[in-house]
Amino acid sequence: MAETRQWRLASRPVGEPTEENFELVTVERPEPDNGEVLVKTLYQSVDPYMRGRMRDAESYAEPWDVGDPMKASVVGEVLESNAGQFSAGDIVTGELLWAEHAVADANELQRVNPDHGPISTALGVLGMPGVTAYWGLNDVGDPKPGDTVFVSAAAGAVGSVVGQLARLSGARVVGTAGSEAKIDWLTDDLGFDAAINYKDTDDLAAAVDEACPDGVDVYFDNVGGPITDAVWPRLNVDARVAVCGQIALYNETDVPTGPRKLAKLIESRATVEGLLVSDYQPRWGEALERLSTFVRNGDVQYRENVVDGFENAPDAFLGLFEGDNIGKQLVKVADYDE
């Protein structure tokens, strides 16, 4: 029988995950049933939200059980199809397993359009991160020309797109990142007006003051923690805060208490709204159409940090918490001739 490999959750991490929390196993390759397809994984995404799925706690994403295969967004090639909407050779994307091969319900897959860009972008700028950035900024942040938009984790897959879309809206854009290489990319290539290296700043509050002399009108928060604590007092009247992620807190066993924040909302009358990209599923295509046009026109740039080899998928995931990636973090599982 044909075999394949998959990664399983070996144990629940306490604090920051380690390689011991993952187990690579070889299993029999599955066969598709009626309405299903067999997909060979070409690229696998790793994302910060996966840390929450490693906990045994209720959240917006169902936790993984110890011993079970983990799940990820993938781009793959259909090898066998028992569904009318797909044929062998089609390139698709969807939430499958951390596996070299997986069976999926055809109704839960989307066809990847190679005309929009390289197929890997269906996991980044033309996938979940890009759509998150598009609706999170435009629907929640609602930037106006002349606004100051502040983006944390600005060199990541979501933040880098947010900043560029904000610039296209006529806003002044400021971001944070954790290395000089990332700062240079934001300011030299992506058009950010200012960027702060939070790892090399003794006084983060003063750095935000200097970068945002007129305060902050839109805060797109991917991080939480000390960066949010520094931005919060600079919120202008009628500011909008889009809470997308809190990676600074994901590995905390006891969430630290930062500055008390609600009083500032009385003064600023700011709006704070959390966002989940799944809420925008009916409008997914609208966002992708706009984003693909921006990418083709060169108005939105992107970078991918591709880790080669399925066996290195946990390393790619753990690297997210070390700040290794510029742009979208991906695992290349198999070759594809585009």
C-alpha positions in Angstrom: 0.0 0.0 0.0 1.1 3.6 -0.7 2.3 5.5 2.4 2.5 9.1 3.4 3.8 11.1 6.4 1.9 13.4 8.7 2.7 15.5 11.8 0.7 14.8 15.0 0.4 16.7 18.2 2.6 14.7 20.6 1.9 16.7 23.7 0.4 20.1 24.8 3.1 22.7 25.2 3.6 24.7 28.4 4.7 28.1 27.5 6.6 28.2 24.2 6.2 25.1 22.0 9.2 22.9 21.3 10.0 20.1 18.9 9.0 17.6 21.5 5.4 18.6 21.0 5.4 17.2 17.5 5.5 13.7 16.2 6.2 12.6 12.6 4.5 9.4 11.7 4.2 7.3 8.5 0.7 6.1 7.7 -1.2 4.4 4.9 -2.1 6.9 2.2 -5.9 7.5 2.3 -8.3 6.8 -0.6 -11.0 9.3 -1.5 -14.7 8.4 -1.1 -17.6 9.8 -3.1 -17.5 13.5 -3.2 -13.8 13.6 -2.0 -10.5 14.1 -3.6 -6.9 13.0 -2.7 -4.6 16.0 -2.5 -0.8 16.0 -2.6 0.5 18.9 -0.5 2.7 21.3 -2.4 2.9 24.2 0.2 1.8 24.2 3.8 1.1 27.3 5.8 2.2 27.8 9.4 0.4 30.6 11.3 0.5 32.1 14.8 -3.2 31.2 15.5 -2.1 27.5 15.5 -0.6 28.0 19.0 -4.1 28.4 20.4 -5.1 25.0 18.8 -2.4 23.3 20.8 -4.2 24.2 24.1 -7.0 22.2 25.6 -9.2 25.3 25.9 -12.2 26.7 24.1 -11.4 29.3 21.4 -12.6 30.4 18.0 -10.5 27.6 16.5 -11.2 24.0 17.6 -8.2 22.6 19.6 -6.3 19.6 18.4 -6.4 16.4 20.4 -3.1 14.9 21.5 -2.2 12.1 19.1 -4.2 13.5 16.2 -2.9 15.0 13.0 -2.7 18.8 13.1 -4.4 20.9 10.4 -3.2 23.7 8.2 -4.1 25.7 5.1 -2.4 24.0 2.1 -2.0 24.4 -1.6 -2.0 21.0 -3.3 -2.5 19.1 -6.5 -5.4 16.8 -6.9 -4.2 13.2 -7.5 -7.5 11.4 -7.5 -11.0 12.8 -7.7 -14.4 11.3 -6.9 -16.1 14.7 -7.2 -17.3 16.3 -10.3 -15.9 19.8 -9.6 -12.3 18.7 -9.6 -10.0 16.6 -11.8 -6.6 15.1 -11.4 -4.0 17.8 -11.9 -6.1 20.7 -10.5 -4.5 23.0 -8.0 -6.6 23.6 -4.9 -6.4 25.2 -1.5 -8.2 24.4 1.7 -7.7 23.4 5.4 -6.2 19.9 5.3 -3.7 18.1 7.5 -0.1 18.6 8.2 0.5 15.8 5.8 2.1 15.0 2.5 -1.2 13.6 1.2 -4.7 14.1 2.6 -8.3 13.4 1.6 -10.7 16.3 1.5 -14.4 17.0 0.9 -14.4 18.7 -2.5 -17.0 21.2 -1.2 -14.4 22.5 1.3 -11.7 23.2 -1.3 -11.2 26.2 -3.6 -9.5 26.2 -7.0 -6.3 28.2 -7.2 -6.1 30.5 -10.2 -2.5 30.6 -11.4 -3.2 33.8 -13.4 -3.4 35.7 -10.1 0.1 34.8 -9.1 2.4 31.9 -8.0 0.3 29.2 -6.4 2.1 29.7 -3.1 0.5 33.2 -2.8 -2.9 31.4 -2.2 -1.6 30.9 1.4 -0.3 34.5 1.8 -1.1 37.8 0.0 -3.8 36.1 -2.1 -5.1 33.9 0.7 -6.2 34.1 4.3 -3.5 36.6 5.4 -4.3 39.0 2.5 -8.1 38.7 3.0 -7.6 39.3 6.7 -5.6 42.4 6.0 -8.0 43.7 3.4 -11.2 43.4 5.4 -9.6 44.1 8.8 -8.2 47.4 7.5 -11.0 48.5 5.3 -14.1 47.3 7.2 -12.8 47.7 10.8 -10.1 50.3 10.5 -11.8 52.4 7.8 -8.8 54.6 7.1 -9.2 58.1 5.7 -6.7 60.2 3.7 -4.4 61.9 6.2 -5.0 59.4 9.0 -2.1 57.9 10.8 -2.4 54.1 10.7 -0.2 52.1 13.1 0.5 48.4 12.4 2.2 46.0 14.8 4.1 43.0 13.3 4.2 45.1 10.2 6.7 42.8 8.4 4.5 39.8 8.8 2.1 38.2 6.3 -0.9 40.3 7.5 0.8 43.4 8.7 2.8 44.0 5.5 -0.4 44.0 3.4 -2.3 46.2 5.9 0.4 48.8 5.7 0.5 48.9 1.9 -3.3 49.1 1.6 -3.3 51.9 4.2 -0.8 53.8 2.1 -3.0 53.3 -1.0 -5.8 54.8 1.0 -3.8 58.0 1.5 -3.0 57.4 5.1 0.4 58.0 6.9 1.7 54.5 7.8 3.8 53.5 10.8 4.8 50.0 11.8 6.8 47.9 14.2 9.1 45.0 13.5 11.9 43.2 15.2 15.0 43.6 13.0 16.8 46.2 10.9 16.3 44.1 7.8 12.5 44.2 8.4 12.6 47.9 9.1 14.4 48.5 5.8 11.9 46.4 3.9 9.0 48.4 5.4 10.4 51.8 4.7 12.5 51.3 1.5 10.3 48.9 -0.4 6.7 49.0 1.0 6.5 52.8 1.5 5.9 52.9 5.2 6.5 56.5 6.5 8.2 55.3 9.6 9.0 52.0 11.3 10.2 51.2 14.9 12.5 48.3 15.7 10.9 47.3 19.0 13.8 45.0 19.9 16.3 47.9 19.6 14.3 50.6 21.4 14.9 51.5 25.0 11.8 53.6 25.3 8.9 52.3 23.1 6.5 54.9 24.2 8.9 57.7 23.2 9.5 56.0 19.9 5.7 55.9 19.2 5.5 59.6 20.1 8.2 60.5 17.7 6.8 58.4 14.8 3.2 59.5 15.4 3.4 63.2 16.3 -0.3 63.7 15.5 -1.4 60.6 17.3 -2.9 57.3 16.0 -6.2 57.2 14.1 -6.2 53.5 13.2 -4.3 50.8 15.1 -4.1 47.4 13.5 -3.0 45.1 16.3 -1.3 41.8 15.5 0.7 41.6 18.7 -0.7 43.0 21.9 1.6 43.2 25.0 4.0 46.1 25.4 3.5 47.5 21.9 -0.2 47.9 22.4 0.5 49.4 25.8 2.7 52.0 24.1 0.2 52.8 21.3 -2.9 53.0 23.4 -2.3 56.4 25.0 -1.7 57.9 21.5 -5.2 57.0 20.2 -6.9 60.0 18.8 -10.6 60.9 19.2 -12.7 58.5 17.1 -9.8 56.1 16.6 -10.5 52.6 15.3 -8.6 49.6 16.7 -8.7 46.3 14.8 -7.6 43.5 17.1 -6.3 40.7 14.7 -3.8 38.8 16.9 -2.0 38.8 20.2 1.2 36.8 19.5 3.1 38.5 22.3 0.7 36.6 24.7 0.2 33.3 23.0 2.9 31.5 25.0 2.2 33.1 28.3 1.0 30.7 31.0 -0.2 33.6 33.1 -1.2 36.7 31.0 0.5 39.7 32.5 -1.6 42.8 33.5 -0.6 45.8 31.4 -1.8 49.4 31.8 -5.5 49.7 32.4 -6.9 50.6 29.0 -10.7 51.2 29.2 -10.4 54.8 30.6 -8.6 55.9 27.4 -11.7 54.9 25.4 -13.8 57.4 27.4 -11.5 60.2 26.4 -10.9 59.1 22.8 -14.3 57.6 22.1 -12.3 55.0 20.2 -13.9 51.9 18.7 -12.2 48.5 19.4 -13.3 45.5 17.4 -11.9 42.0 17.1 -11.9 40.4 13.7 -12.0 36.9 12.4 -11.5 36.4 8.6 -14.0 33.6 8.6 -16.7 36.2 9.1 -15.9 37.5 5.7 -16.2 34.2 3.8 -19.1 35.5 1.7 -16.9 38.4 0.5 -13.7 36.4 0.1 -13.7 36.6 -3.7 -14.2 40.4 -3.6 -11.1 40.8 -1.6 -9.0 38.5 -3.7 -10.1 40.3 -6.9 -8.9 43.6 -5.5 -5.7 42.1 -4.0 -4.7 40.3 -7.2 -5.1 43.5 -9.2 -2.9 45.3 -6.7 -0.3 42.6 -6.9 -0.3 42.5 -10.7 0.0 46.3 -10.8 2.9 46.3 -8.3 0.9 48.4 -5.8 1.2 45.6 -3.2 4.4 43.7 -2.8 4.9 40.5 -0.8 7.7 38.3 0.4 7.6 34.6 1.3 10.0 32.8 3.7 9.9 29.3 2.3 11.2 26.5 4.5 12.1 23.5 2.4 11.1 20.0 3.4 8.0 18.5 5.1 10.2 17.2 7.9 11.0 20.9 8.8 7.4 22.0 9.3 7.6 22.3 13.1 10.8 24.3 12.8 9.0 26.7 10.4 6.1 27.0 13.0 8.5 27.6 15.9 10.3 30.2 13.9 7.2 32.4 14.0 7.8 33.1 17.7 11.5 33.9 17.1 10.6 36.5 14.4 12.5 34.5 11.7 10.1 35.3 8.9 9.8 38.4 6.7 6.4 38.2 5.1 4.6 34.8 4.8 6.1 31.7 6.4 5.6 28.6 4.3 6.7 25.0 4.1 7.5 23.7 0.6 6.4 20.0 0.7 6.7 18.9 -2.9 7.9 20.4 -6.2 5.5 21.8 -8.7 6.3 23.0 -12.2 4.5 26.2 -12.8 
